[in-house]
Amino acid sequence: MSDKHNLRRISTVLAVIASAFFAAIAIAGYQRTEDLGQLMVFLGLSVFAFAVVKFLFFGIGRLLDKIDQS
C-alpha cells in the first residue's frame, strides 16, 4: 500500500503524542495514589488512543484516495 498523501509519518507522530499523554497521566496518577487499577485503565487508554488515531488517519487516507479518483 502506497502512502500517496504522506500521512503515515503524521499519523504516527500524533498517535505517539496521544499515547504518551495518557501514559504520563497513568504514571503520575499511580505515583500519587498507588492504585494499580487506575494505572491499568490509563495504560489501556494509551493503547486505545494510539489505535484510534491510526485508524482515523487510515480513513482519511482512503477518503483522499477516493477524491483523487473522482
N, CA and C atoms as a LAMMPS dump frame, in Angstrom:
ITEM: TIMESTEP
0
ITEM: NUMBER OF ATOMS
210
ITEM: BOX BOUNDS ff ff ff
-5.0000000000000000e+02 5.0000000000000000e+02
-5.0000000000000000e+02 5.0000000000000000e+02
-5.0000000000000000e+02 5.0000000000000000e+02
ITEM: ATOMS id mol type element x y z
1 1 1 N 0.848 -1.182 0
2 1 2 C 0 0 0
3 1 3 C 0.891 1.242 0
4 2 1 N 0.658 2.116 -0.936
5 2 2 C 1.476 3.318 -1.039
6 2 3 C 0.907 4.429 -0.165
7 3 1 N 1.767 5.351 0.177
8 3 2 C 1.386 6.486 1.018
9 3 3 C 1.444 7.749 0.154
10 4 1 N 0.469 7.879 -0.744
11 4 2 C 0.475 8.973 -1.708
12 4 3 C 0.336 10.338 -1.044
13 5 1 N -0.346 10.381 0.079
14 5 2 C -0.636 11.668 0.721
15 5 3 C 0.282 11.952 1.912
16 6 1 N 1.281 11.115 2.108
17 6 2 C 2.277 11.282 3.174
18 6 3 C 1.635 11.423 4.55
19 7 1 N 0.688 10.558 4.84
20 7 2 C 0 10.603 6.123
21 7 3 C 0.618 9.67 7.152
22 8 1 N 1.447 8.744 6.733
23 8 2 C 1.981 7.743 7.658
24 8 3 C 2.793 8.39 8.775
25 9 1 N 3.69 9.288 8.427
26 9 2 C 4.542 9.927 9.441
27 9 3 C 3.712 10.82 10.36
28 10 1 N 2.789 11.578 9.787
29 10 2 C 1.944 12.471 10.585
30 10 3 C 1.087 11.66 11.551
31 11 1 N 0.498 10.576 11.061
32 11 2 C -0.364 9.772 11.931
33 11 3 C 0.438 9.111 13.039
34 12 1 N 1.635 8.668 12.736
35 12 2 C 2.467 8.041 13.762
36 12 3 C 2.865 9.042 14.834
37 13 1 N 3.249 10.231 14.436
38 13 2 C 3.645 11.256 15.409
39 13 3 C 2.464 11.629 16.303
40 14 1 N 1.312 11.862 15.702
41 14 2 C 0.149 12.232 16.504
42 14 3 C -0.315 11.085 17.398
43 15 1 N -0.216 9.863 16.913
44 15 2 C -0.601 8.707 17.726
45 15 3 C 0.338 8.538 18.912
46 16 1 N 1.616 8.749 18.701
47 16 2 C 2.576 8.642 19.801
48 16 3 C 2.343 9.755 20.822
49 17 1 N 2.042 10.958 20.361
50 17 2 C 1.77 12.067 21.285
51 17 3 C 0.534 11.78 22.122
52 18 1 N -0.541 11.31 21.496
53 18 2 C -1.763 10.986 22.242
54 18 3 C -1.504 9.851 23.221
55 19 1 N -0.775 8.844 22.786
56 19 2 C -0.462 7.71 23.64
57 19 3 C 0.427 8.138 24.813
58 20 1 N 1.4 8.962 24.551
59 20 2 C 2.298 9.437 25.611
60 20 3 C 1.553 10.283 26.634
61 21 1 N 0.567 11.042 26.189
62 21 2 C -0.236 11.849 27.103
63 21 3 C -0.936 10.959 28.137
64 22 1 N -1.601 9.908 27.655
65 22 2 C -2.306 9.025 28.574
66 22 3 C -1.339 8.202 29.424
67 23 1 N -0.198 7.849 28.87
68 23 2 C 0.799 7.127 29.653
69 23 3 C 1.362 8.01 30.764
70 24 1 N 1.566 9.283 30.488
71 24 2 C 2.051 10.211 31.508
72 24 3 C 1.023 10.382 32.62
73 25 1 N -0.251 10.465 32.254
74 25 2 C -1.299 10.548 33.263
75 25 3 C -1.319 9.275 34.101
76 26 1 N -1.128 8.124 33.454
77 26 2 C -1.115 6.851 34.172
78 26 3 C 0.009 6.809 35.197
79 27 1 N 1.187 7.216 34.784
80 27 2 C 2.34 7.159 35.681
81 27 3 C 2.203 8.174 36.812
82 28 1 N 1.791 9.389 36.479
83 28 2 C 1.636 10.416 37.515
84 28 3 C 0.539 10.034 38.511
85 29 1 N -0.557 9.496 38.008
86 29 2 C -1.636 9.076 38.897
87 29 3 C -1.234 7.927 39.78
88 30 1 N -0.483 6.992 39.238
89 30 2 C -0.038 5.855 40.041
90 30 3 C 0.939 6.301 41.122
91 31 1 N 1.788 7.264 40.816
92 31 2 C 2.737 7.754 41.814
93 31 3 C 2.024 8.439 42.973
94 32 1 N 0.904 9.096 42.692
95 32 2 C 0.155 9.767 43.756
96 32 3 C -0.684 8.808 44.575
97 33 1 N -1.395 7.9 43.885
98 33 2 C -2.386 7.076 44.571
99 33 3 C -1.948 5.635 44.79
100 34 1 N -0.966 5.17 44.053
101 34 2 C -0.525 3.779 44.065
102 34 3 C -1.683 2.823 43.799
103 35 1 N -2.631 3.279 42.969
104 35 2 C -3.788 2.476 42.581
105 35 3 C -3.468 1.779 41.269
106 36 1 N -3.33 0.468 41.331
107 36 2 C -2.961 -0.305 40.158
108 36 3 C -4.075 -0.3 39.11
109 37 1 N -5.325 -0.23 39.56
110 37 2 C -6.454 -0.185 38.621
111 37 3 C -6.42 1.066 37.766
112 38 1 N -6.133 2.194 38.389
113 38 2 C -6.037 3.46 37.663
114 38 3 C -4.903 3.399 36.649
115 39 1 N -3.783 2.819 37.038
116 39 2 C -2.647 2.68 36.13
117 39 3 C -3.033 1.859 34.909
118 40 1 N -3.695 0.743 35.13
119 40 2 C -4.082 -0.134 34.023
120 40 3 C -5.108 0.524 33.099
121 41 1 N -6.053 1.268 33.674
122 41 2 C -7.063 1.946 32.861
123 41 3 C -6.401 2.961 31.933
124 42 1 N -5.511 3.771 32.466
125 42 2 C -4.893 4.804 31.636
126 42 3 C -3.865 4.228 30.667
127 43 1 N -3.207 3.14 31.027
128 43 2 C -2.325 2.492 30.045
129 43 3 C -3.152 1.869 28.926
130 44 1 N -4.322 1.334 29.268
131 44 2 C -5.229 0.83 28.243
132 44 3 C -5.722 1.946 27.34
133 45 1 N -6.043 3.093 27.944
134 45 2 C -6.445 4.257 27.144
135 45 3 C -5.315 4.725 26.237
136 46 1 N -4.093 4.575 26.703
137 46 2 C -2.94 4.955 25.896
138 46 3 C -2.87 4.103 24.624
139 47 1 N -3.034 2.807 24.77
140 47 2 C -3.02 1.908 23.612
141 47 3 C -4.219 2.19 22.715
142 48 1 N -5.382 2.408 23.326
143 48 2 C -6.594 2.694 22.564
144 48 3 C -6.459 3.997 21.782
145 49 1 N -5.874 5.026 22.389
146 49 2 C -5.686 6.306 21.708
147 49 3 C -4.771 6.144 20.493
148 50 1 N -3.715 5.345 20.646
149 50 2 C -2.82 5.095 19.518
150 50 3 C -3.585 4.457 18.362
151 51 1 N -4.376 3.442 18.689
152 51 2 C -5.136 2.731 17.649
153 51 3 C -6.176 3.634 16.992
154 52 1 N -6.843 4.461 17.774
155 52 2 C -7.876 5.346 17.224
156 52 3 C -7.268 6.354 16.258
157 53 1 N -6.16 6.959 16.625
158 53 2 C -5.521 7.947 15.754
159 53 3 C -5.057 7.292 14.454
160 54 1 N -4.439 6.116 14.55
161 54 2 C -4 5.427 13.339
162 54 3 C -5.194 5.067 12.457
163 55 1 N -6.291 4.605 13.062
164 55 2 C -7.496 4.247 12.312
165 55 3 C -8.109 5.474 11.634
166 56 1 N -8.149 6.607 12.335
167 56 2 C -8.697 7.827 11.74
168 56 3 C -7.876 8.267 10.53
169 57 1 N -6.574 8.208 10.631
170 57 2 C -5.744 8.607 9.504
171 57 3 C -5.828 7.604 8.364
172 58 1 N -6.058 6.33 8.678
173 58 2 C -6.291 5.357 7.622
174 58 3 C -7.555 5.728 6.849
175 59 1 N -8.601 6.111 7.575
176 59 2 C -9.847 6.542 6.93
177 59 3 C -9.67 7.813 6.125
178 60 1 N -8.897 8.733 6.644
179 60 2 C -8.64 9.978 5.921
180 60 3 C -7.875 9.682 4.631
181 61 1 N -6.911 8.775 4.701
182 61 2 C -6.158 8.396 3.504
183 61 3 C -7.058 7.766 2.452
184 62 1 N -7.963 6.896 2.887
185 62 2 C -8.904 6.288 1.93
186 62 3 C -9.825 7.334 1.322
187 63 1 N -10.272 8.277 2.142
188 63 2 C -11.13 9.352 1.638
189 63 3 C -10.394 10.187 0.604
190 64 1 N -9.161 10.537 0.87
191 64 2 C -8.371 11.319 -0.085
192 64 3 C -8.123 10.535 -1.368
193 65 1 N -7.931 9.216 -1.257
194 65 2 C -7.767 8.384 -2.458
195 65 3 C -9.029 8.407 -3.306
196 66 1 N -10.192 8.346 -2.669
197 66 2 C -11.453 8.374 -3.418
198 66 3 C -11.665 9.73 -4.082
199 67 1 N -11.262 10.784 -3.421
200 67 2 C -11.396 12.122 -4.001
201 67 3 C -10.47 12.247 -5.221
202 68 1 N -9.266 11.691 -5.109
203 68 2 C -8.318 11.724 -6.229
204 68 3 C -8.849 10.969 -7.448
205 69 1 N -9.589 9.888 -7.233
206 69 2 C -10.105 9.083 -8.326
207 69 3 C -11.255 9.781 -9.051
208 70 1 N -11.945 10.653 -8.369
209 70 2 C -13.115 11.331 -8.983
210 70 3 C -12.715 12.348 -10.011
